[in-house]
């Protein structure tokens, strides 16, 4: 397989350089209204990058699941973290921070922005391997990324199988391992096609059919998908030597019940003593269990965790054994008759009777005396003590139990133990203490999935509204400090938020309900997010339609329009005490309305219906002049040829400095209205990249997906800076225009693409400040 690509990546943790236009001025009047249906030609300087600016993450602190931590076995502080959908990171010991090493992945690489497994060369601490591909199929759609400079630059090869970084069982492993004696040899335990081997540092691969030749079909994958397709689980080289030049002969691998059933494998573990030519099954003390981790101590003793479910946060029953190659010894067990705990992370240090074992206890929620979260043994499993529950935890995130699916003892410092959670990484450096101190080490690591952003008008006492998956809605008052305001715990996801432009202390948000707020799908605040009140009533469809395409708009305090996914929008004039349907037409399942309130005239509201997919009917644009109660369709808009697309790939924004100034992206093109949405012009500036995809379907990269307007620089001819995510002159990126869309220049560069860029918001006080959502990389902002 030939090398496909070289990606250059930044190697700084918090401050990132990229191209940005200069600062400008303010023009108070909008451009004149265009006459009739027209297409506006534009001038583009896509390749020109102006004076550099700086990029940083808006601080949240972790925020997402880290399935795996990978230490180099001999080089101190060479440590990596892989995430399921937010890229990968390298530890910077000098700054005590994580360095993102996949920010050069662009829109075409979004599917590869999660890592299923990583491997380090024991003989070369600069060489890193990372397999990618978020979701499983029966296709050969995974990639192997290879770096020889610790992730600063990558090349990749296409793998002959699929991977699933964001599927059940994603903490199992590591699946990919480098032979320490002959580092040209790699083994990969796949989910659907058995065990594979490379003898040329990952360039080409062969399936080890002597163990199994079965390739799971889509039907088999679908059948097993409800609990996760885990397949082959990991690889262990049974050796204490390295660099001999002779391939390791004794190797262990594990097999999950799902793949064993379809491939006809009778055992949960297999061993080869001839480098993978032949394999022998090993009888295990329990069957039908998953093996989330098995590890080898320096004396050759194997430690193997068995648990009944896949995880994250696997349930029991669960068992931990040690295995000397012939005999199994039970060290620990959990049974549902006592507690429904499982086992996840497992790491060892030392040898013999004083072997230190750290074990992550999964599905064990809470924090009380006697709770099991991370169990530690200093006598090879003879006795155990708890080192996480009821110990000091220092950090901005409370969650540390439930998902310790990977636990790692630093191979160069056994007092240092790390474990993962659903929100980041915890570390102790005094594991032998009676009450070890744990620190939440997430500086530089931001892994939230941002669904919507909204920047307030000048004068607000906060800087950004952030609607995100899993964490709900938060109000950012400072960009470099974790937020504390918001209806925390009220929503599992927040889908959309907005504020009243005349009084930004009034904020409203909608989201998906939680177990402790089962009837709350929307809420509002009158004090800039310090306190919250649930809507007394929900939109008539608000409980049954809580999907991520739901939006809302606030016209003035108490006045809200709410568009649940697949539903007709409704409005309230009393902060959600009652709701009345608008006159907008019903939509087909799978599509929704985008909403935006005019910032100069609260009676003007705009709605965009995207169509819901490339095979559906044409999009439609609507406008209201009575505060969003009734709407009129712009019949002229459809004559410009907008393409139907998924709502999530479209955007609707207003110029806050001019009444009736509205912008839309339909996934492919930019549309602009200067008369309140009645008539529109189409800008001939963006174009999707179709590659080998037929133009009646979906492109390889969409041409225009998100748009936002912010403070204009001094001297600008238009009253706002316009930012768009799209493709101009064949180059995908973020572009900026300071003259109403006549000319554009690229705002980011190829090393700062964040796995694709989603929603945008532009600051209304600071010219040139843009907020944007990376693909699982939290929120980035320019400054």
GUZA-69696 format. One line per 3 residues: number of its first residue (from 1); their letters; for each residue x, y, z of C-alpha. Coordinates in steps of 0.02 Angstrom, whole numbers, plus 32768, in hexadecimal, padded with zeros to 4 digits. Layout:
N
NUM = A = X:Y:Z  ...
end
This chain:
783
1 = XXX = 8000:8000:8000  8048:80A6:7FD1  8057:8138:8046
4 = XXX = 7FC6:81AD:8023  7FE3:824E:807E  8052:82B7:80EC
7 = XXX = 7FFF:8322:8170  8061:83A6:81CF  8020:83C9:827E
10 = XXX = 803F:844D:8303  80A3:8419:8399  806E:849E:8413
13 = XXX = 7FEB:847D:8497  7F83:8518:84AD  7FB4:85A2:8433
16 = XXX = 7FAA:8578:837C  7FE0:85E0:82E7  7F79:85F6:824A
19 = XXX = 7F4E:8678:81C8  7ED3:8702:81EB  7EA4:87A6:819C
22 = XXX = 7ED1:884C:81E7  7E63:88B0:825B  7DEA:8929:820D
25 = XXX = 7D5E:89A8:8231  7CA4:89BB:8229  7C2D:89E9:819E
28 = XXX = 7B83:8A14:81E2  7B19:89FC:8147  7AF0:895B:80EA
31 = XXX = 7B0E:8947:8032  7A7C:8976:7FC1  79F7:88F3:7FA1
34 = XXX = 7A1B:8889:7F08  7999:8891:7E81  7949:87EB:7E50
37 = XXX = 7995:873E:7E4F  7A4E:8746:7E30  7AF2:86EF:7E48
40 = XXX = 7B7C:875E:7E8D  7C2D:8744:7E50  7CB5:8754:7ED2
43 = XXX = 7D6F:8769:7ED9  7DCD:86E8:7F3D  7E7D:86E5:7F81
46 = XXX = 7E74:8635:7FC6  7F2E:8619:7FD0  7F5A:86C0:8021
49 = XXX = 7F79:86B7:80DB  7F84:875E:8134  7FDD:878C:81D5
52 = XXX = 7FDB:86F8:824C  7F67:86F2:82E0  7F5B:8678:8371
55 = XXX = 7EDF:85EC:8392  7EB4:859B:8437  7E2F:852C:8481
58 = XXX = 7DA2:8578:84E4  7DC1:8523:858B  7D50:8497:85C0
61 = XXX = 7DCF:8417:85FD  7DC8:8369:85B2  7D10:834F:8593
64 = XXX = 7D18:82AA:8536  7D44:81F2:8540  7DFB:81BF:8535
67 = XXX = 7DFA:8104:8510  7EB5:80EA:8514  7F5A:812A:855D
70 = XXX = 7FFC:80EA:8511  80A4:80FA:8569  814A:80D8:8515
73 = XXX = 8193:8045:8575  823D:8094:8597  8241:814F:856C
76 = XXX = 8202:81B9:85FD  8167:8224:85E0  814B:81E9:852D
79 = XXX = 808F:81D4:853D  7FFC:81E0:84C6  7F3F:81E7:84DB
82 = XXX = 7EC8:81AA:8456  7E14:81E6:8451  7D7D:8199:83FE
85 = XXX = 7D4E:822E:8390  7DBC:82C2:83C0  7E67:8296:837E
88 = XXX = 7F03:8265:83DF  7F78:82BE:8458  802D:82B4:8493
91 = XXX = 805F:82DE:8545  80D2:8374:855D  8124:8357:8606
94 = XXX = 8179:8402:860A  80D1:845C:85FF  8069:83D5:8654
97 = XXX = 7FF3:83DF:85C0  7FB6:837A:852D  7FE9:83A7:847C
100 = XXX = 7F68:8383:83F4  7FBE:8322:8369  7F30:830D:82EC
103 = XXX = 7EFA:83C1:82D0  7F38:83B9:821E  7EAD:8340:81F0
106 = XXX = 7E30:839B:8181  7D7B:838A:814C  7DA3:82F4:80DD
109 = XXX = 7DF1:829F:8175  7D63:82B2:81F2  7D3D:81F7:81EE
112 = XXX = 7DF1:81D9:8222  7DF5:8251:82B5  7DE0:81C7:8335
115 = XXX = 7E64:8144:835C  7E37:808F:837A  7EE6:8063:83B4
118 = XXX = 7F96:80AB:83BF  8040:8056:83C9  80F0:8092:83EE
121 = XXX = 8193:8048:83B1  81F2:800C:844D  8297:802A:83F1
124 = XXX = 8270:80D7:83AE  8210:814E:841D  81ED:81C3:838B
127 = XXX = 818A:8143:8326  80CE:813E:8343  8045:80DA:82EF
130 = XXX = 7F8C:8107:82F8  7EFB:80AD:82A7  7E60:8113:827E
133 = XXX = 7DAD:8100:8242  7D1A:8129:82B1  7C95:80AB:8280
136 = XXX = 7C93:7FF5:824D  7C63:7FAD:81A4  7C8E:7F19:8136
139 = XXX = 7CFB:7F8A:80CB  7DB7:7FAA:80CF  7DA1:805C:810D
142 = XXX = 7E1E:806E:819D  7EC4:80CA:8194  7F6A:80B5:81EA
145 = XXX = 7FC3:8159:820E  807E:8152:8228  80EE:81D6:8275
148 = XXX = 81AA:81D8:8290  81AA:827A:82F5  812F:8255:8383
151 = XXX = 8097:828C:8322  80D1:8334:82DF  80BE:82F0:822E
154 = XXX = 8061:8259:81EC  8058:81EB:8153  7FD0:816A:813D
157 = XXX = 7FA9:80C8:80E4  7EFD:807F:80C4  7EDE:7FE2:8129
160 = XXX = 7E89:7F46:80E0  7E05:7F43:816A  7D91:7FB4:81CD
163 = XXX = 7DA9:8005:8277  7D31:8054:82F5  7D7B:80D3:836C
166 = XXX = 7CCE:810E:83A4  7C7A:8066:83BF  7C59:7FF7:8455
169 = XXX = 7CF5:7FA7:849D  7D64:8036:8462  7DD3:802E:84FD
172 = XXX = 7E04:7F79:84D9  7EB9:7F65:84AE  7F2E:7F9B:8475
175 = XXX = 7F02:7F3F:83D3  7F9E:7F79:8376  804A:7F47:83B5
178 = XXX = 80FE:7F54:8377  8172:7EBF:838B  81FA:7EFE:8402
181 = XXX = 827C:7E89:83B7  8257:7EAE:8301  81FB:7F56:82F9
184 = XXX = 81D6:7F41:8240  8152:7EC3:8278  80A7:7F00:82B1
187 = XXX = 8010:7E9A:82E5  7F5D:7EDC:82E1  7EC9:7E8A:8337
190 = XXX = 7E34:7EC4:82CE  7D7D:7EC8:82F9  7D38:7E6B:8262
193 = XXX = 7DC4:7E12:8203  7E31:7DBB:8282  7EEA:7DD8:829F
196 = XXX = 7F5C:7E31:8222  8018:7E45:8212  808B:7EC2:81BD
199 = XXX = 8143:7EA1:81A1  816E:7F4B:8158  813E:7FC8:81E0
202 = XXX = 8086:7FCC:81B0  8095:7FE9:80F5  8045:7F42:80C4
205 = XXX = 7FDD:7EC6:8126  7FB2:7E0D:811F  7F27:7DB3:817B
208 = XXX = 7F65:7D24:81EA  7EED:7CA4:81A6  7F40:7C1E:820F
211 = XXX = 7EDC:7C66:829F  7E3F:7CA1:8246  7E12:7CD4:8195
214 = XXX = 7D60:7D0B:81B3  7D2A:7DB9:817E  7C89:7DEF:81D1
217 = XXX = 7BFC:7E20:815C  7B8D:7EB7:8174  7B04:7E44:81B1
220 = XXX = 7B77:7DF9:8234  7BB2:7EA5:8268  7AFF:7EE3:8278
223 = XXX = 7ACD:7E4B:82DF  7B59:7E68:835C  7B53:7F25:8358
226 = XXX = 7AD7:7F3A:83E6  7B5D:7F08:8462  7BF2:7F35:83F6
229 = XXX = 7C62:7ED8:837E  7D06:7EC5:83DA  7D58:7E39:8376
232 = XXX = 7E0F:7E13:8399  7E3C:7E74:8434  7EF7:7E91:8443
235 = XXX = 7FA7:7E4F:8429  8030:7E2C:84AA  80E4:7E02:847A
238 = XXX = 8124:7D89:84FE  81D7:7DCB:850B  8245:7E33:857C
241 = XXX = 82C3:7E5A:84F4  82C5:7EDB:846A  832D:7F0B:83D5
244 = XXX = 8372:7E5B:83B7  8341:7E5C:82FF  82EB:7DB5:8315
247 = XXX = 822E:7DB5:8310  81D9:7D89:83B4  8195:7CD8:83A9
250 = XXX = 811D:7CCC:843C  8086:7D3E:842A  7FDC:7D41:847F
253 = XXX = 7F38:7D85:843C  7E86:7D8A:847E  7DE0:7D6D:8427
256 = XXX = 7D37:7DBB:8453  7C9A:7D4D:8455  7C4F:7DA7:83BE
259 = XXX = 7CDC:7D7C:8347  7CFC:7CD1:8392  7C48:7CA1:836C
262 = XXX = 7C4D:7CCC:82B3  7D02:7C98:8293  7CF2:7BEF:82E7
265 = XXX = 7D76:7C13:836C  7D60:7BA9:8407  7DD1:7C08:847F
268 = XXX = 7DDC:7CB7:84CB  7E9A:7CB8:84C1  7F18:7C76:8444
271 = XXX = 7FD4:7C64:8445  8056:7C4D:83BD  8107:7C13:83DC
274 = XXX = 8141:7C26:8328  8122:7CDE:8307  806E:7CC8:82CB
277 = XXX = 8081:7C35:8254  8014:7BC5:82C2  7FA4:7BE7:8356
280 = XXX = 7F69:7B81:83EA  7ECF:7BA4:8451  7EE3:7BC1:850D
283 = XXX = 7E5C:7B82:8581  7E25:7C13:85EE  7DCF:7C04:8698
286 = XXX = 7D35:7C62:8659  7CE6:7C64:85AC  7C72:7CDB:8552
289 = XXX = 7CC8:7D72:85A0  7D23:7E04:8550  7DDB:7E23:8579
292 = XXX = 7DE9:7EE1:8581  7EA1:7EDB:85B1  7F29:7E5A:85CA
295 = XXX = 7FD9:7E8E:85FB  8082:7E3C:8611  80F1:7E5A:86A8
298 = XXX = 81AD:7E60:8691  81BE:7DAF:86D7  814A:7D6D:8650
301 = XXX = 80B0:7D59:86BC  8010:7D86:865F  7F83:7DE3:86B5
304 = XXX = 7EDA:7DD4:865E  7E35:7E2E:8683  7D91:7DDD:864F
307 = XXX = 7CED:7E3D:864F  7C41:7E11:860D  7C18:7EAC:85A5
310 = XXX = 7C75:7F1D:852E  7C79:7FCA:857E  7C90:805C:858A
313 = XXX = 7C72:803E:8641  7C5B:7F82:862D  7BE9:7F27:86A5
316 = XXX = 7C14:7E85:86FF  7C28:7DFC:8727  7CE4:7E10:871B
319 = XXX = 7D82:7DB1:8748  7E3C:7DD7:8753  7EB7:7D47:8741
322 = XXX = 7F71:7D32:8731  7FB3:7CB0:86B7  8061:7C65:86B6
325 = XXX = 804E:7C12:860E  7FFD:7B77:8656  7F9D:7BA0:86F5
328 = XXX = 7F18:7C21:871E  7F0B:7C73:87CA  7E71:7CD9:87F9
331 = XXX = 7EA1:7D82:8842  7DFE:7DE3:8849  7D48:7DD3:8817
334 = XXX = 7CA5:7E33:8812  7BF9:7DE5:8804  7B4F:7E39:87EA
337 = XXX = 7B0E:7DE2:8886  7B7E:7E5B:88E5  7BA2:7EEC:8871
340 = XXX = 7B91:7EFA:87B4  7C43:7F37:879E  7CAD:7F0B:8708
343 = XXX = 7D66:7F19:86E2  7DB8:7F8E:8667  7E67:7FD6:8677
346 = XXX = 7EF6:7F67:86AE  7FB0:7F8B:86C4  8042:7F39:871E
349 = XXX = 80EE:7F6C:875A  8179:7F05:87A6  818D:7E49:87B4
352 = XXX = 8169:7DB4:8821  8112:7DC0:88C8  8123:7E7E:88CF
355 = XXX = 80D3:7E9F:8825  806A:7F3E:882C  7FBF:7F2C:87D6
358 = XXX = 7F48:7FBD:87B1  7E97:7F8B:8781  7E0C:7FFC:8742
361 = XXX = 7D63:7FC9:8788  7CDB:7FF8:870C  7C22:801E:8721
364 = XXX = 7C49:804F:87D5  7BFC:80FB:87E5  7C0F:816D:887A
367 = XXX = 7C8C:8196:8900  7C7D:814E:89AC  7CE7:80EF:8A2A
370 = XXX = 7CF3:803D:89EC  7CCF:8069:8937  7D3C:8017:88B1
373 = XXX = 7D7B:8086:8824  7E36:8064:8814  7E73:7FCE:8876
376 = XXX = 7F2D:7FB9:889B  7F8E:7F20:88D1  8045:7F20:8901
379 = XXX = 8053:7E65:8919  8024:7E1E:886F  7F6B:7E1C:8898
382 = XXX = 7F6D:7DCB:8944  7F23:7E67:8997  7ED1:7F04:8955
385 = XXX = 7EAA:7FB5:898A  7E48:8044:893B  7EAE:80DC:8902
388 = XXX = 7E2A:814C:88B1  7D87:814D:8914  7D87:81C6:89A7
391 = XXX = 7E31:820E:8977  7E5C:82C2:894A  7E30:82EE:8896
394 = XXX = 7E6B:8394:8852  7E1C:83D1:87B1  7D89:8423:875D
397 = XXX = 7D2A:8385:8735  7CDA:8317:87B9  7CC8:8274:8758
400 = XXX = 7D4D:81F3:877C  7CE9:8155:879B  7C87:80E7:8724
403 = XXX = 7CFA:80E2:868D  7DAE:80BE:86C2  7DBB:8053:8626
406 = XXX = 7E76:806C:8616  7EEF:8078:86A7  7FAA:808D:868D
409 = XXX = 803C:8084:8706  80CB:80F0:86C6  8150:8070:8693
412 = XXX = 81D6:80E7:86D4  817F:811C:8775  810A:80A1:87CC
415 = XXX = 80CC:812C:883F  807C:817E:87A8  7FD8:812E:8774
418 = XXX = 7F5D:8174:86F5  7EAC:8141:86CB  7E2D:817A:864C
421 = XXX = 7D78:81AC:8661  7CEA:81E9:85F5  7D2E:8298:860A
424 = XXX = 7DEB:8294:8606  7E81:824F:8663  7EA9:8242:871E
427 = XXX = 7F58:822D:8763  7FA8:820B:880B  8062:8216:882F
430 = XXX = 805A:81D0:88DF  7FFF:812B:88C5  804B:80DC:8961
433 = XXX = 8000:815F:89D4  7F6F:812F:8A43  7F08:81B0:89E7
436 = XXX = 7F5A:81D5:893F  7F3C:8281:88F4  7EF1:8282:8846
439 = XXX = 7EFD:8310:87C9  7E8F:8327:8730  7F14:833A:86A8
442 = XXX = 7EB4:8383:8616  7F14:8422:85ED  7F16:842D:8530
445 = XXX = 7E99:839F:851D  7DED:83D4:84E0  7D79:834D:849E
448 = XXX = 7CC7:838D:849D  7C4D:837F:840D  7C09:842E:83F3
451 = XXX = 7B5A:8438:83A9  7B3B:84F5:83A9  7B94:8597:83D6
454 = XXX = 7B52:8646:83F0  7BB4:86E4:8418  7B59:8770:8475
457 = XXX = 7B4C:8829:844A  7BC8:88A7:848F  7BAD:88CA:8547
460 = XXX = 7B7D:881A:857C  7BD5:87D9:8617  7C01:8736:85C3
463 = XXX = 7C5A:870A:8522  7C0A:8670:84D6  7B77:85F8:84E0
466 = XXX = 7BAE:8545:84C3  7B33:84B9:849C  7B8D:8412:849E
469 = XXX = 7B6F:8359:849B  7B79:82FB:8541  7B9F:8395:85A9
472 = XXX = 7B05:83FC:857F  7B08:84BA:8579  7B88:852B:85CC
475 = XXX = 7BA7:85E6:85D0  7C5D:8619:85B9  7C8A:86B5:861B
478 = XXX = 7D46:869F:8602  7D94:8644:856F  7E29:85FD:85CC
481 = XXX = 7DC8:85BF:8664  7D4E:852E:866D  7C98:8569:866E
484 = XXX = 7C2F:8562:870B  7B8B:85AD:86CC  7B02:854B:8679
487 = XXX = 7A73:84D3:86A0  7AF3:844F:86CB  7AAC:83A0:86D2
490 = XXX = 7A06:83D4:8686  7A2C:8399:85D5  7A95:830A:8594
493 = XXX = 7AA9:836E:84F3  7A84:8425:84D4  7A4C:843B:8420
496 = XXX = 7A3A:84F8:8411  7A46:8596:8479  7A23:864E:845A
499 = XXX = 7A17:86F2:84B7  79AB:878D:84A8  7A13:880E:844B
502 = XXX = 79BF:889E:84A7  79E5:884D:854F  7A68:87C2:8543
505 = XXX = 7A4D:8793:85F9  79B5:8736:85B6  79EF:868E:8571
508 = XXX = 798C:85F7:8537  79C5:8548:850C  797B:84A1:84D4
511 = XXX = 79C1:83F2:84E2  79A5:833C:8507  795C:8308:85AE
514 = XXX = 79BA:82AE:8638  7984:8230:86BC  7980:82B4:8744
517 = XXX = 7924:8334:86D8  78B7:82BF:866F  7838:8343:863C
520 = XXX = 78AD:83D5:8619  78D6:83EF:8561  78EF:84AC:856D
523 = XXX = 791E:8532:85EB  7943:85EC:85FB  79AB:8660:8665
526 = XXX = 7990:8718:868C  7A39:8735:86DF  7AB8:8703:865A
529 = XXX = 7AB5:864C:8686  7ACE:8654:8743  7A24:8608:8767
532 = XXX = 79AB:85AA:86F6  78F2:8589:86EB  78A9:84F8:868A
535 = XXX = 7825:8522:8609  777F:8507:8660  7745:84AE:85C3
538 = XXX = 77A4:8464:8532  7786:847C:8479  76F8:8401:844E
541 = XXX = 7779:8393:83F6  780C:83C1:8464  780F:8322:84CB
544 = XXX = 77FC:82A9:843A  7872:8306:83C4  7912:832F:8421
547 = XXX = 798F:8311:8396  7A2C:8374:8375  79E0:83D4:82E2
550 = XXX = 796A:8430:8358  7983:84ED:835F  793A:8585:83B6
553 = XXX = 7940:8641:83A4  7921:86CA:8425  78D7:876C:83E3
556 = XXX = 78C7:87C6:848B  78B7:8793:8541  782D:8712:8553
559 = XXX = 7816:8700:8497  785E:865F:844F  7843:85F8:83B1
562 = XXX = 786C:853F:83C4  7883:84C7:8333  7896:8412:836F
565 = XXX = 78DB:839C:82ED  7859:8358:8272  77D9:83D4:82B6
568 = XXX = 777D:8476:8292  77C8:8504:82F9  7762:8552:8384
571 = XXX = 7773:85F7:83E0  775C:8633:8492  7746:86E4:84D4
574 = XXX = 774E:86B1:858B  77F4:8656:859E  77AC:85AD:8579
577 = XXX = 770E:85AE:85E0  76AC:8591:853F  76D6:856A:848A
580 = XXX = 767D:858B:83E5  76A9:853D:833F  76E5:85B0:82B6
583 = XXX = 769C:85A2:8208  773A:8552:81C1  7717:84B2:815F
586 = XXX = 7732:8406:81A9  77D5:83B2:8179  7802:8301:814A
589 = XXX = 7858:8296:81CC  7912:82B5:81C8  790C:836F:81AC
592 = XXX = 78F3:8409:8217  78F1:84C7:8215  7984:853A:8236
595 = XXX = 794C:85D7:8291  799B:8683:82AA  795A:8724:82F6
598 = XXX = 7982:87CD:82AA  79ED:882F:8323  79B2:88DB:82EF
601 = XXX = 78F7:88B9:82E3  78AF:8835:8359  7817:8824:82E9
604 = XXX = 7882:87D6:8260  78A8:871C:826C  78F0:86AA:81E7
607 = XXX = 78DB:85F0:81C8  7937:857B:8153  78FA:84CC:8128
610 = XXX = 798C:846A:80DF  792F:83DA:808F  7978:8351:80FD
613 = XXX = 79E8:82F7:8080  7A27:82FF:7FCE  7995:8293:7F8F
616 = XXX = 790E:8303:7FDB  78AF:839B:7F9B  7903:8445:7F86
619 = XXX = 7929:84B2:801E  78BB:8545:8049  78D9:85ED:809D
622 = XXX = 7855:8647:8105  7848:86ED:815D  77D7:8735:81E4
625 = XXX = 77AD:87EA:820D  7745:87C7:82A8  77C4:877D:831E
628 = XXX = 77C2:86CE:82D7  7708:86AC:82E7  76E5:86A2:822C
631 = XXX = 775E:868A:819C  7761:86AC:80E2  77C4:8644:8068
634 = XXX = 7840:8697:7FF3  780B:864E:7F4D  78A1:86A1:7EFA
637 = XXX = 791D:8640:7F67  78F4:859A:7F13  791E:85E0:7E67
640 = XXX = 79D4:85EC:7E9A  79E6:8530:7EA2  7A0B:850C:7F5A
643 = XXX = 7A30:8453:7F73  79D4:83E7:7FF2  7A48:83A8:8079
646 = XXX = 7A4F:836D:812C  7A27:83F8:81A6  7AC8:83E0:8207
649 = XXX = 7B2C:8414:816D  7AD0:84B8:8157  7AD1:855F:81AF
652 = XXX = 7A69:85FD:81C4  7AAF:86A0:820A  7A83:8758:8214
655 = XXX = 7AEC:87F6:820F  7ACD:8840:82BC  7AF8:88EE:827E
658 = XXX = 7A76:88FF:81F3  79BD:88D5:81EF  7989:8853:8171
661 = XXX = 7A3A:881A:8147  7A35:875B:8142  7AAE:86D2:810A
664 = XXX = 7A94:8619:80E4  7B08:858A:80B5  7AB2:84F3:8067
667 = XXX = 7B4C:8482:807A  7B8C:84B3:7FCD  7B6F:856E:7FB0
670 = XXX = 7B59:8613:800B  7AB8:8678:7FFC  7A9D:872B:8035
673 = XXX = 7A02:8796:804F  79FF:8850:8075  7942:8868:807C
676 = XXX = 7910:87F9:810C  7910:8755:80AF  7899:8785:8022
679 = XXX = 791C:877D:7F97  79C6:872D:7F93  7A68:8728:7F31
682 = XXX = 7AD7:8690:7F1E  7B92:86AC:7F2C  7BF8:864E:7EAC
685 = XXX = 7C89:8635:7F22  7C80:8588:7F73  7C79:84DE:7F1F
688 = XXX = 7C71:8430:7F69  7CF9:83B2:7F44  7CA4:831B:7EF4
691 = XXX = 7D39:82AA:7ED0  7CF5:8205:7E91  7C4A:8222:7EDF
694 = XXX = 7BBA:823F:7E64  7B7A:82F1:7E6D  7AC9:82B7:7E91
697 = XXX = 7B04:8270:7F38  7B77:82B8:7FBB  7C24:8303:7FA0
700 = XXX = 7CCB:82D1:7FE9  7CD4:837E:803A  7C41:83F6:8046
703 = XXX = 7C56:84A3:7FFB  7C04:8511:8080  7BC4:84CE:8125
706 = XXX = 7BCA:8554:81AA  7BC4:8612:81AB  7BD3:8698:8232
709 = XXX = 7BE1:8756:8239  7C46:87B9:82B7  7C97:8860:82DE
712 = XXX = 7CDE:88B3:8241  7D8F:88F8:823F  7DAB:89B4:8234
715 = XXX = 7D96:89F5:8183  7D31:8960:8143  7CB2:8984:80BB
718 = XXX = 7C31:8910:810A  7BEE:891A:81BB  7C23:886B:81ED
721 = XXX = 7CAB:87ED:81CA  7C62:8751:8179  7CAF:86A7:819D
724 = XXX = 7C85:8608:8140  7CC0:8554:8149  7CCF:8513:8098
727 = XXX = 7D31:84F6:7FF9  7D73:8589:7F94  7DE3:856E:7EFE
730 = XXX = 7DE7:84B6:7F28  7E2D:84D1:7FD8  7DC5:84A9:8072
733 = XXX = 7DD5:8518:810B  7D8D:85AB:8169  7D7F:8649:8100
736 = XXX = 7D5F:86FE:812F  7D17:8791:80D0  7D15:8844:810C
739 = XXX = 7CB9:888B:8075  7C14:882E:8078  7C50:8796:8018
742 = XXX = 7CA4:87ED:7F85  7D52:87AF:7FB2  7D8B:8722:8024
745 = XXX = 7E2B:86E9:8075  7E51:864B:80D3  7E4C:865D:818F
748 = XXX = 7E9C:85BA:81C9  7F28:854F:817E  7F49:8498:815C
751 = XXX = 7F94:8474:8205  7EF9:84B5:8260  7E64:8459:821A
754 = XXX = 7E2E:83F9:82B7  7DE8:8361:825D  7D69:83CF:8207
757 = XXX = 7D14:846C:8246  7C5D:8473:8277  7BF5:8501:82BC
760 = XXX = 7C35:85B3:82C7  7C15:8650:832D  7C6C:86F7:8317
763 = XXX = 7C91:8772:83A1  7C31:8817:839D  7CB3:8879:83FF
766 = XXX = 7D5E:8840:83C3  7D7F:884B:8307  7DCA:87AB:82C2
769 = XXX = 7D93:873D:8352  7D3D:86A0:8315  7CFD:860E:837B
772 = XXX = 7CF3:8568:8322  7CD2:84B3:834F  7D55:8434:8320
775 = XXX = 7D22:8380:82FF  7D21:8341:83B1  7DA7:83C4:83DB
778 = XXX = 7D3C:8438:8441  7D34:84F1:8412  7DC4:8550:83C5
781 = XXX = 7DCF:860D:83C1  7E41:868B:836C  7E94:8717:83CD
end
